Amino acid sequence: MGKLGVPLGRRQLLDAADLLSFRKGEHVRIHEFLGAHLRVVEGVEGACFAVWAPHARRVHLAGDFNRWEGRRHPMHRREEAGVWELFVPGVAEGARYRYEILTARRDPVEKCDPVGFAMESWSGSTSVVVDLRRHVWGDAAWMERRAEDQVPSAPMSIYEVHLGSWRRRGDPGGWLSYRELAATLLPYAKDLGFTHLEMLPVTEHPFDGSWGYQPIGYFAPTSRFGAPDDFRHFVDAAHQMGLGVILDWVPAHFPRDPHGLALFDGTHLYEHADPRRGEHPDWETAIFDYGRPEVASFLTSSALFWLEEYHVDGLRVDAVASMLYLDYSRAPGEWVPNIRGGRENLEAVDFLQRLNDTLHAEHPGALRIAEESTVWPGVSRPAGEGGLGFDLKWNMGWMNDTLRFFQLPFAERAAHHETITFSIMYAFGERYVLPLSHDEVVHLKRSLLGKMPGVEAERFAGLRSLYGYMWAHPGRKLLFMGGEIGALREWDHDGELDWTLPTLPLHHGLQRLVRDLNELYGVEPALHERDDSADGFEWLDVHDSRGSVLSFVRRASDPGELVVVVANLSARDQPAYELQLPTGGRYRVLLNTDSRRYGGRGRVAANDIQAVEVEGRGADAPCRAEVFVPALSVLWLKPAG
């Protein structure tokens, strides 16, 4: 009789304590009992299925194991949490399934599993039973030292990637698999000296054009590139190669595809019922009801799931600003104030604080990064001190001001000098990442190279100087794929990068520069050790607006470790620029973005190394030297010896 699924199917499968904790919003690993799990029950092999649908009249399980006739497998309701459960004997890994839900209005809907670990197709409604216990990890050494390697004083240079368009197979539209990407993308990023790889969301999403930012499967890596264990292989290989993996994660909104979370059991279950709080005007998506305890458990469990089951090293939380403000992208009258009469989404704030506290407590070595575009205070301050509890925040102000300045015609830069210097006014208020991300090279914004003014040589020199300035500026670094080779076109998610470009001298030189920047950034403690402290930065000359030249010094904890940075952002050479220096003695050129090695004219020294004579004025007094600073170039100088 067990094979018919009757006696076994009607027994209570889920622990009552788990269900109560879920209902209270206190359970942070609902994936341990919701979804589909291979089990042996009373000696019978099969799978346990469980789904939250408290307002459903009935829920049936349909799959290839019952010829998609859901009436053959009615699920049983657990009243204490509105969860439906069923054990089906004989179901094995690879079985496909979905839920047939009869709503309170007697409308039948078909849904994929919200806690499903895989989907058969990214565009369909079919979930897949998988065994997540099979992969044998080989990254123990990485995981043991991760907390030490990801401390705030460590260098962090991130290569942001969209897996579907970094490179493709020869056949039209052919995506590389996770395993193929492990063999190609990972050594490429490692060779360029990046410390981390950040992926646009790989959580399952039905629409290619969303780039992953409209996810359906919060517990499933997209099937576009392979199976769950293939993605595990990718992360494992990255760790064994010495690369961290950051995953973009989207708790701000979700799409309304009929097989997804929207109106899951015929009611606003996951989304807020009030359209003024539950509908996103920009993206035409649904917004989570952060005040609902079960939704908080769902999202927190998803975050922990990726950290634990896939060993990812951090989550970059997308669109945090849209979560924080009730009036985000809304006109007066289109939003409802909070109970205090303000515009802050208090439920979302509370959720983010509790989420970050949980992630930090469970995995203190994993990173929590916010894409937050406003001046919300304390994004990277601990929740216990009134902050949101993130480790890092994207510095959108730096990005906007920097790109605005570097796009200016050369003749207009003197009048806008404060645009490029203003970022230091707030550089130490948060722990920052400097992002030149995918959002800056789409929607007619042009590629980074395309933003630069002037003729070809000037455009390349301008981009090299942007990178030289960025890598010297306080804050971790993030560069979207294609930026390292000087992509000519905007990013196209349906294509791939133009891999003929690195064979061309100027593009190859830019790629070399990125590699050298990462190397020097990693070995020079002055460039990363005190990123979050004003003690690690000092202006030498911030006022030379006429020459569009700025100079500053970066300092490490060791007083002897410093790097002087001088940037000539005009199109004119400064053949005898009087540069103030922090100490006397000889300086050598660590980096010159105008070097012939990078496609420049090499106007400082034949071998990129030059001793700069300085007349001493005492051990601590400022000194001066005449330095040749080429047009559109950045020099990094270090005391010799």
C-alpha positions as CSV (number, residue, x, y, z in Angstrom):
1,M,0.0,0.0,0.0
2,G,2.9,2.3,0.6
3,K,3.6,2.5,-3.1
4,L,0.2,4.0,-3.7
5,G,1.1,6.9,-1.5
6,V,-2.0,6.7,0.7
7,P,-0.9,5.7,4.2
8,L,2.5,7.4,3.9
9,G,1.1,10.4,2.1
10,R,-1.3,11.2,4.9
11,R,1.1,11.1,7.8
12,Q,2.4,14.4,9.2
13,L,5.7,15.0,7.6
14,L,6.8,18.4,8.8
15,D,7.8,19.3,12.4
16,A,5.2,21.4,14.2
17,A,7.9,23.5,15.8
18,D,9.3,24.4,12.3
19,L,5.9,25.4,11.1
20,L,5.3,27.6,14.2
21,S,8.7,29.2,13.8
22,F,7.9,29.9,10.1
23,R,4.6,31.4,10.9
24,K,6.2,33.8,13.4
25,G,8.9,34.8,10.9
26,E,11.6,33.4,13.1
27,H,12.7,30.4,10.9
28,V,15.7,31.3,8.7
29,R,16.0,28.0,6.8
30,I,12.6,27.2,5.5
31,H,14.3,25.4,2.6
32,E,15.0,22.6,5.0
33,F,11.4,21.6,5.0
34,L,9.5,23.5,2.3
35,G,10.1,22.6,-1.4
36,A,10.9,19.0,-2.6
37,H,13.2,16.8,-0.6
38,L,14.2,13.2,-1.3
39,R,13.5,11.1,1.7
40,V,13.1,7.6,3.0
41,V,9.9,7.3,5.0
42,E,9.2,4.0,6.8
43,G,11.7,2.3,4.5
44,V,10.1,3.7,1.4
45,E,12.1,6.0,-0.9
46,G,10.4,9.0,-2.4
47,A,10.1,12.7,-2.1
48,C,8.4,15.0,0.4
49,F,6.7,18.1,-1.0
50,A,5.6,21.1,1.0
51,V,4.2,24.5,-0.1
52,W,2.8,27.5,1.8
53,A,-0.6,28.4,0.4
54,P,-2.8,29.3,3.5
55,H,-5.8,30.6,1.5
56,A,-6.1,27.8,-1.0
57,R,-9.1,25.6,-0.9
58,R,-7.1,22.6,-2.3
59,V,-3.6,22.0,-3.5
60,H,-2.7,19.1,-5.8
61,L,0.7,17.9,-6.9
62,A,1.1,17.3,-10.6
63,G,4.2,15.8,-12.2
64,D,5.7,13.5,-14.7
65,F,5.3,10.8,-12.0
66,N,1.5,11.0,-12.3
67,R,1.1,12.0,-15.9
68,W,0.5,15.6,-14.8
69,E,-2.9,14.6,-13.3
70,G,-2.8,16.5,-10.0
71,R,-6.0,15.0,-8.8
72,R,-4.1,11.7,-8.2
73,H,-2.0,13.5,-5.5
74,P,-4.0,15.8,-3.3
75,M,-1.9,17.5,-0.7
76,H,-2.7,17.7,3.0
77,R,-3.1,20.9,4.9
78,R,-1.3,21.7,8.1
79,E,-3.6,24.1,9.8
80,E,-1.0,25.6,12.1
81,A,0.8,27.4,9.2
82,G,-1.3,27.1,6.1
83,V,1.3,24.7,4.6
84,W,0.4,21.8,2.4
85,E,2.5,18.6,2.5
86,L,2.7,15.2,0.8
87,F,5.1,12.3,0.5
88,V,5.1,10.5,-2.8
89,P,6.8,7.1,-2.9
90,G,9.1,6.4,-5.9
91,V,9.8,10.0,-6.9
92,A,13.5,10.3,-7.7
93,E,15.9,13.0,-8.6
94,G,15.0,14.7,-11.9
95,A,11.3,14.4,-11.5
96,R,9.4,17.4,-12.7
97,Y,6.5,18.9,-10.8
98,R,4.2,21.9,-10.2
99,Y,1.4,22.8,-7.8
100,E,-2.2,23.0,-8.9
101,I,-3.9,25.4,-6.6
102,L,-7.7,26.0,-6.3
103,T,-8.2,29.4,-4.8
104,A,-10.9,30.6,-2.5
105,R,-12.8,31.8,-5.5
106,R,-12.4,28.4,-7.1
107,D,-10.0,29.7,-9.7
108,P,-7.4,27.1,-10.6
109,V,-3.8,28.3,-11.0
110,E,-0.6,26.4,-11.7
111,K,2.5,27.5,-9.9
112,C,6.1,26.5,-9.8
113,D,7.6,25.8,-6.3
114,P,8.6,29.0,-4.5
115,V,11.2,27.0,-2.7
116,G,12.1,24.8,-5.6
117,F,15.8,24.1,-6.0
118,A,15.7,23.9,-9.8
119,M,13.5,24.6,-12.8
120,E,13.3,22.6,-16.0
121,S,13.2,25.8,-18.1
122,W,13.7,29.4,-17.1
123,S,10.6,30.4,-19.0
124,G,8.3,27.6,-17.8
125,S,6.4,26.7,-14.7
126,T,8.0,23.3,-14.0
127,S,10.1,22.7,-11.0
128,V,12.6,19.8,-10.7
129,V,13.5,17.5,-7.8
130,V,17.2,17.7,-7.1
131,D,19.5,16.2,-4.6
132,L,21.7,19.0,-3.1
133,R,23.8,16.5,-1.0
134,R,25.9,15.0,-3.7
135,H,28.5,17.7,-4.5
136,V,31.8,17.2,-2.7
137,W,33.3,20.6,-2.0
138,G,37.1,21.2,-2.5
139,D,37.2,24.7,-1.1
140,A,37.8,24.0,2.6
141,A,41.0,26.1,2.7
142,W,39.2,29.1,1.1
143,M,36.2,28.9,3.4
144,E,38.5,28.7,6.5
145,R,40.4,31.8,5.7
146,R,37.5,33.8,4.0
147,A,36.7,35.9,7.1
148,E,40.4,37.0,7.2
149,D,40.6,37.7,3.5
150,Q,37.4,39.8,3.4
151,V,38.1,42.2,6.3
152,P,37.6,45.9,5.6
153,S,41.4,46.5,5.4
154,A,41.9,43.9,2.6
155,P,42.0,44.9,-1.1
156,M,38.8,44.1,-3.0
157,S,38.6,44.5,-6.8
158,I,35.4,43.1,-8.3
159,Y,34.8,42.0,-11.9
160,E,31.1,42.3,-12.5
161,V,29.8,39.8,-15.1
162,H,26.6,38.8,-16.8
163,L,27.2,35.1,-17.4
164,G,25.0,35.0,-20.5
165,S,26.9,37.6,-22.5
166,W,30.6,37.5,-21.4
167,R,31.4,35.0,-24.0
168,R,29.2,32.7,-26.1
169,R,29.6,29.5,-28.1
170,G,30.2,29.6,-31.8
171,D,26.7,28.7,-32.6
172,P,24.3,31.7,-32.6
173,G,22.8,32.4,-29.2
174,G,24.7,29.6,-27.5
175,W,25.4,30.2,-23.8
176,L,28.4,28.8,-22.1
177,S,27.6,26.4,-19.3
178,Y,28.6,27.0,-15.7
179,R,31.4,24.4,-16.2
180,E,32.6,26.1,-19.4
181,L,32.6,29.4,-17.7
182,A,34.6,27.9,-14.8
183,A,37.2,26.9,-17.4
184,T,37.3,30.3,-19.2
185,L,35.9,33.2,-17.2
186,L,37.5,32.3,-13.9
187,P,41.2,32.1,-15.1
188,Y,40.6,35.2,-17.1
189,A,39.4,37.2,-14.1
190,K,42.2,35.8,-12.0
191,D,44.8,36.6,-14.5
192,L,43.6,40.3,-14.5
193,G,44.1,40.4,-10.8
194,F,40.6,40.7,-9.6
195,T,39.9,39.4,-6.1
196,H,36.2,38.8,-6.6
197,L,33.7,38.0,-9.3
198,E,30.2,39.5,-9.0
199,M,27.4,38.0,-11.1
200,L,24.3,39.7,-12.1
201,P,21.5,37.5,-10.6
202,V,21.7,33.8,-11.4
203,T,18.5,33.2,-9.5
204,E,16.0,31.7,-12.0
205,H,14.2,34.4,-14.0
206,P,11.9,33.9,-17.0
207,F,12.9,37.0,-19.1
208,D,16.4,37.3,-20.5
209,G,16.0,41.1,-20.8
210,S,15.6,41.5,-17.1
211,W,19.3,40.4,-16.7
212,G,18.1,38.4,-13.7
213,Y,16.7,41.3,-11.8
214,Q,13.1,39.9,-12.0
215,P,13.6,36.5,-10.3
216,I,11.1,33.7,-10.0
217,G,13.2,31.0,-8.3
218,Y,14.7,32.4,-5.1
219,F,16.3,29.1,-4.4
220,A,17.2,27.9,-7.9
221,P,20.2,28.8,-10.0
222,T,19.1,29.5,-13.6
223,S,18.9,26.5,-15.8
224,R,20.2,28.5,-18.7
225,F,23.7,27.5,-17.9
226,G,23.2,24.1,-16.3
227,A,22.1,22.2,-13.2
228,P,22.6,23.2,-9.6
229,D,25.7,21.1,-9.1
230,D,27.2,22.7,-12.2
231,F,26.8,26.1,-10.5
232,R,28.4,24.6,-7.4
233,H,31.3,23.4,-9.5
234,F,31.7,27.0,-10.8
235,V,31.8,28.5,-7.2
236,D,34.1,25.6,-6.0
237,A,36.5,26.2,-8.9
238,A,36.6,30.0,-8.2
239,H,37.5,29.4,-4.6
240,Q,40.2,26.9,-5.5
241,M,41.6,29.5,-7.9
242,G,41.5,32.2,-5.2
243,L,38.5,34.2,-6.4
244,G,35.6,35.2,-4.2
245,V,32.1,35.0,-5.6
246,I,29.4,37.7,-5.0
247,L,25.9,37.1,-6.1
248,D,23.4,39.9,-6.9
249,W,20.3,39.2,-4.9
250,V,16.9,40.8,-5.4
251,P,14.5,41.1,-2.4
252,A,13.1,44.5,-3.6
253,H,10.5,43.2,-6.1
254,F,9.5,40.2,-8.2
255,P,7.7,39.8,-11.6
256,R,4.0,39.0,-12.0
257,D,4.4,36.0,-14.3
258,P,1.4,33.7,-13.7
259,H,3.5,30.7,-12.5
260,G,5.5,32.8,-10.0
261,L,4.9,34.3,-6.6
262,A,2.3,36.9,-7.5
263,L,-1.2,36.1,-6.2
264,F,0.2,32.7,-5.3
265,D,-2.8,31.2,-3.6
266,G,-5.3,33.6,-5.1
267,T,-4.4,36.3,-2.6
268,H,-1.7,38.9,-2.1
269,L,0.4,36.3,-0.2
270,Y,4.0,37.4,-0.9
271,E,3.2,41.0,-2.1
272,H,1.7,43.8,-0.2
273,A,-2.1,44.0,-0.9
274,D,-2.2,47.8,-1.1
275,P,-1.1,48.7,-4.6
276,R,0.5,51.9,-3.3
277,R,2.9,49.7,-1.4
278,G,2.8,46.4,-3.4
279,E,3.3,47.5,-7.0
280,H,6.5,49.0,-8.3
281,P,5.8,51.8,-10.8
282,D,9.2,51.7,-12.5
283,W,9.4,48.0,-13.3
284,E,5.7,47.0,-13.2
285,T,6.6,44.3,-10.6
286,A,5.2,43.3,-7.2
287,I,6.8,44.4,-3.9
288,F,7.2,42.0,-1.0
289,D,5.2,42.5,2.1
290,Y,8.1,42.9,4.4
291,G,5.9,43.1,7.5
292,R,4.5,39.6,6.9
293,P,6.5,37.1,9.1
294,E,6.4,34.3,6.6
295,V,7.7,36.6,3.8
296,A,10.6,37.7,6.1
297,S,11.4,34.0,6.7
298,F,11.2,33.3,3.0
299,L,13.7,36.0,2.0
300,T,16.1,35.4,4.9
301,S,16.1,31.7,4.1
302,S,16.9,32.5,0.5
303,A,19.9,34.6,1.5
304,L,21.2,32.0,3.8
305,F,20.6,29.3,1.2
306,W,23.0,30.8,-1.3
307,L,25.7,31.4,1.4
308,E,25.4,27.8,2.7
309,E,24.4,25.6,-0.1
310,Y,26.4,27.3,-2.8
311,H,29.3,28.8,-0.7
312,V,28.9,32.3,-2.2
313,D,31.1,34.8,-0.4
314,G,28.6,37.7,-0.4
315,L,25.3,39.1,-1.5
316,R,24.9,42.4,-3.2
317,V,21.4,43.5,-2.4
318,D,19.8,45.2,-5.4
319,A,17.7,48.4,-5.3
320,V,17.8,49.0,-1.6
321,A,16.6,52.5,-2.0
322,S,13.4,51.3,-3.5
323,M,12.8,49.3,-0.4
324,L,13.5,52.1,2.1
325,Y,11.2,54.8,0.8
326,L,7.4,54.6,0.5
327,D,7.4,57.4,-2.0
328,Y,10.1,55.9,-4.2
329,S,9.2,56.8,-7.8
330,R,5.7,57.9,-6.7
331,A,4.0,61.3,-7.0
332,P,2.1,62.9,-4.2
333,G,-1.1,61.0,-3.5
334,E,0.4,57.7,-4.9
335,W,1.9,56.6,-1.6
336,V,0.8,56.1,2.0
337,P,2.9,57.6,4.9
338,N,4.0,55.3,7.7
339,I,2.5,55.3,11.2
340,R,4.7,58.2,12.1
341,G,3.7,60.2,9.1
342,G,7.0,59.8,7.3
343,R,8.1,58.4,4.0
344,E,10.3,55.6,5.4
345,N,9.2,52.0,4.9
346,L,9.6,51.0,8.5
347,E,8.8,47.4,7.8
348,A,11.5,47.2,5.1
349,V,14.0,48.9,7.4
350,D,13.3,46.4,10.2
351,F,13.6,43.5,7.7
352,L,16.9,44.6,6.4
353,Q,18.3,45.1,9.9
354,R,17.2,41.7,11.1
355,L,18.4,40.1,7.8
356,N,21.9,41.6,8.1
357,D,22.1,40.7,11.8
358,T,21.2,37.1,11.0
359,L,23.6,36.8,8.1
360,H,26.4,38.3,10.2
361,A,25.7,36.0,13.1
362,E,25.5,32.8,10.9
363,H,28.4,33.7,8.5
364,P,30.5,36.6,9.8
365,G,33.0,36.1,6.9
366,A,30.4,36.7,4.2
367,L,29.8,40.1,2.7
368,R,26.5,42.1,2.7
369,I,26.7,44.9,0.1
370,A,23.9,47.4,-0.6
371,E,23.1,49.1,-3.8
372,E,21.7,52.2,-2.2
373,S,21.6,55.4,-4.2
374,T,20.4,58.0,-1.6
375,V,21.9,59.6,1.5
376,W,20.2,57.2,3.9
377,P,22.4,57.4,7.0
378,G,24.3,54.4,8.3
379,V,23.8,51.9,5.6
380,S,27.1,50.2,6.5
381,R,26.7,50.9,10.2
382,P,25.7,47.9,12.5
383,A,21.9,47.6,13.1
384,G,22.6,47.8,16.8
385,E,23.9,51.3,16.3
386,G,20.9,52.4,14.3
387,G,22.3,51.5,10.9
388,L,21.1,49.0,8.3
389,G,23.9,46.6,9.0
390,F,25.5,46.2,5.6
391,D,29.2,45.7,5.3
392,L,29.6,47.9,2.2
393,K,27.6,50.4,0.1
394,W,27.9,51.2,-3.5
395,N,29.1,54.8,-3.8
396,M,26.7,56.1,-6.4
397,G,27.5,59.7,-5.8
398,W,31.2,59.0,-6.7
399,M,30.1,57.2,-9.8
400,N,27.7,59.9,-11.0
401,D,30.1,62.8,-10.3
402,T,33.1,61.0,-11.8
403,L,31.5,60.0,-15.0
404,R,29.9,63.4,-15.4
405,F,33.4,65.0,-15.1
406,F,35.1,62.6,-17.4
407,Q,32.5,63.1,-20.1
408,L,33.0,66.9,-20.1
409,P,34.8,68.5,-23.1
410,F,38.3,69.4,-22.0
411,A,37.7,73.1,-22.3
412,E,34.9,72.9,-19.7
413,R,36.7,70.8,-17.0
414,A,38.3,73.8,-15.3
415,A,34.9,75.2,-14.5
416,H,33.7,72.0,-12.9
417,H,36.8,71.0,-10.9
418,E,34.7,70.6,-7.7
419,T,32.8,67.8,-9.4
420,I,35.8,65.5,-9.3
421,T,37.0,66.5,-5.9
422,F,33.7,66.6,-4.0
423,S,33.6,62.8,-3.3
424,I,36.2,63.1,-0.6
425,M,33.8,65.2,1.5
426,Y,31.7,62.0,2.2
427,A,34.2,59.2,1.3
428,F,34.5,58.1,4.9
429,G,30.9,58.3,6.0
430,E,30.3,54.7,4.8
431,R,32.3,51.8,3.8
432,Y,32.2,52.1,0.0
433,V,32.5,50.3,-3.2
434,L,33.3,52.4,-6.3
435,P,31.1,51.0,-9.0
436,L,31.5,51.3,-12.8
437,S,28.7,48.8,-13.3
438,H,26.5,47.4,-16.0
439,D,23.9,50.2,-15.4
440,E,26.4,52.8,-16.8
441,V,26.9,51.2,-20.2
442,V,23.3,50.5,-21.4
443,H,20.2,52.4,-22.4
444,L,22.1,54.8,-24.8
445,K,24.6,55.8,-22.1
446,R,27.4,54.5,-24.3
447,S,30.4,52.4,-23.3
448,L,32.9,53.8,-20.9
449,L,35.3,54.4,-23.8
450,G,32.5,55.9,-25.7
451,K,31.8,58.5,-23.0
452,M,35.4,59.9,-23.3
453,P,35.7,63.1,-25.3
454,G,38.3,63.8,-28.1
455,V,39.9,61.8,-30.8
456,E,40.8,58.1,-30.4
457,A,44.1,58.6,-28.6
458,E,42.5,61.1,-26.2
459,R,39.6,58.8,-25.5
460,F,41.9,55.9,-24.6
461,A,44.1,58.3,-22.5
462,G,40.9,59.6,-20.8
463,L,39.8,56.1,-19.9
464,R,43.2,55.2,-18.6
465,S,43.3,58.3,-16.4
466,L,39.8,57.4,-15.1
467,Y,41.0,54.0,-14.0
468,G,44.2,55.4,-12.5
469,Y,42.2,57.9,-10.5
470,M,39.6,55.2,-9.5
471,W,42.1,52.7,-8.3
472,A,43.8,55.3,-6.2
473,H,40.6,56.8,-4.7
474,P,39.4,55.4,-1.3
475,G,36.9,52.6,-1.7
476,R,36.8,49.1,-3.1
477,K,36.7,48.8,-6.9
478,L,34.1,47.3,-9.3
479,L,34.3,47.2,-13.0
480,F,31.8,45.7,-15.4
481,M,33.0,43.3,-18.0
482,G,34.2,44.9,-21.2
483,G,35.5,47.9,-19.4
484,E,38.9,46.2,-19.2
485,I,39.2,45.9,-23.0
486,G,37.7,49.2,-23.9
487,A,34.4,48.0,-25.3
488,L,33.3,50.2,-28.2
489,R,29.6,49.3,-28.1
490,E,27.1,49.4,-25.3
491,W,26.6,46.2,-23.5
492,D,24.2,43.9,-25.2
493,H,22.8,41.0,-23.1
494,D,21.9,39.1,-26.3
495,G,25.5,39.2,-27.6
496,E,29.0,38.8,-26.2
497,L,32.0,41.0,-25.7
498,D,34.0,41.7,-28.8
499,W,37.0,39.5,-28.2
500,T,38.9,40.8,-31.2
501,L,39.5,44.0,-29.3
502,P,42.4,42.7,-27.0
503,T,44.3,42.0,-30.2
504,L,44.4,45.7,-31.0
505,P,47.2,47.7,-29.4
506,L,45.2,50.4,-27.6
507,H,42.7,47.9,-26.3
508,H,45.4,45.5,-25.2
509,G,47.2,48.3,-23.5
510,L,44.1,49.1,-21.5
511,Q,43.7,45.5,-20.5
512,R,47.4,45.5,-19.3
513,L,46.7,48.7,-17.3
514,V,43.8,47.0,-15.4
515,R,46.0,44.1,-14.6
516,D,48.8,46.3,-13.3
517,L,46.3,48.5,-11.3
518,N,44.9,45.4,-9.6
519,E,48.4,44.1,-8.8
520,L,49.7,47.4,-7.3
521,Y,46.4,48.0,-5.5
522,G,46.8,44.6,-3.8
523,V,50.5,44.9,-2.8
524,E,50.5,48.5,-1.7
525,P,48.9,48.8,1.7
526,A,48.5,52.5,1.4
527,L,46.0,52.0,-1.4
528,H,43.6,49.8,0.6
529,E,44.5,49.4,4.2
530,R,42.8,52.6,5.4
531,D,40.0,52.9,2.9
532,D,37.4,53.9,5.5
533,S,39.5,56.4,7.5
534,A,40.2,60.0,6.7
535,D,43.7,59.3,8.2
536,G,44.5,57.3,5.1
537,F,43.9,60.3,2.7
538,E,45.4,63.8,2.4
539,W,45.0,66.3,-0.3
540,L,48.3,67.8,-1.6
541,D,46.7,70.2,-4.0
542,V,42.9,70.3,-4.5
543,H,42.6,73.8,-5.9
544,D,44.3,73.7,-9.3
545,S,41.1,74.0,-11.3
546,R,42.8,76.0,-14.0
547,G,45.1,73.2,-14.8
548,S,42.6,70.4,-14.1
549,V,45.3,68.8,-11.9
550,L,44.7,67.2,-8.5
551,S,47.1,65.5,-6.2
552,F,46.8,63.6,-3.0
553,V,48.6,61.0,-0.8
554,R,47.3,57.7,0.4
555,R,48.7,56.4,3.6
556,A,48.9,53.0,5.3
557,S,49.0,52.3,9.1
558,D,52.8,52.2,8.8
559,P,53.9,55.8,8.4
560,G,56.5,54.8,5.9
561,E,54.0,53.3,3.5
562,L,52.5,55.9,1.3
563,V,51.6,56.5,-2.4
564,V,51.4,60.0,-4.0
565,V,48.9,60.4,-6.7
566,V,48.9,63.2,-9.3
567,A,46.2,63.3,-12.0
568,N,46.4,65.7,-15.0
569,L,42.8,65.6,-16.3
570,S,43.4,68.3,-18.9
571,A,44.4,67.7,-22.6
572,R,47.6,69.7,-22.0
573,D,51.0,68.4,-20.8
574,Q,52.4,69.8,-17.6
575,P,56.1,69.6,-18.4
576,A,57.3,71.2,-15.1
577,Y,54.4,70.8,-12.7
578,E,55.3,71.9,-9.2
579,L,54.1,69.1,-7.1
580,Q,54.0,69.2,-3.3
581,L,55.2,66.0,-1.7
582,P,54.9,64.8,1.9
583,T,58.5,63.9,2.5
584,G,61.9,64.7,1.0
585,G,64.1,62.2,-0.9
586,R,63.7,60.3,-4.0
587,Y,60.4,59.0,-5.5
588,R,60.0,56.3,-8.0
589,V,57.1,56.0,-10.5
590,L,54.9,53.1,-9.5
591,L,52.5,53.7,-12.3
592,N,52.1,56.0,-15.3
593,T,48.9,55.6,-17.3
594,D,50.7,57.3,-20.2
595,S,53.2,54.5,-20.5
596,R,53.8,52.9,-23.9
597,R,53.0,49.7,-22.1
598,Y,49.4,50.8,-21.9
599,G,49.2,52.5,-25.3
600,G,50.3,55.9,-24.2
601,R,53.2,58.1,-25.4
602,G,55.6,57.2,-22.6
603,R,56.5,60.8,-21.7
604,V,57.8,60.3,-18.2
605,A,60.6,57.7,-18.3
606,A,61.7,55.1,-20.8
607,N,61.1,52.2,-18.4
608,D,58.2,53.6,-16.4
609,I,60.6,54.2,-13.5
610,Q,61.9,57.6,-12.6
611,A,63.5,59.0,-9.5
612,V,62.0,62.4,-8.6
613,E,64.5,64.7,-6.8
614,V,63.0,66.6,-3.9
615,E,64.7,69.2,-1.8
616,G,64.1,68.3,1.8
617,R,62.7,70.7,4.3
618,G,62.8,68.5,7.4
619,A,61.4,65.1,8.0
620,D,57.8,66.1,8.3
621,A,57.6,69.3,6.3
622,P,56.1,69.4,2.8
623,C,58.5,69.4,0.0
624,R,58.2,70.3,-3.7
625,A,59.5,68.9,-7.0
626,E,59.1,69.7,-10.6
627,V,57.4,66.7,-12.3
628,F,56.5,66.1,-15.9
629,V,52.8,65.2,-15.9
630,P,51.5,64.2,-19.3
631,A,48.0,65.2,-20.5
632,L,45.2,62.9,-19.5
633,S,47.4,60.8,-17.2
634,V,47.7,59.7,-13.7
635,L,51.0,59.0,-11.9
636,W,51.5,57.0,-8.8
637,L,54.7,57.9,-6.9
638,K,56.3,56.2,-3.9
639,P,59.4,57.1,-1.9
640,A,62.3,55.1,-3.1
641,G,63.7,52.8,-0.4
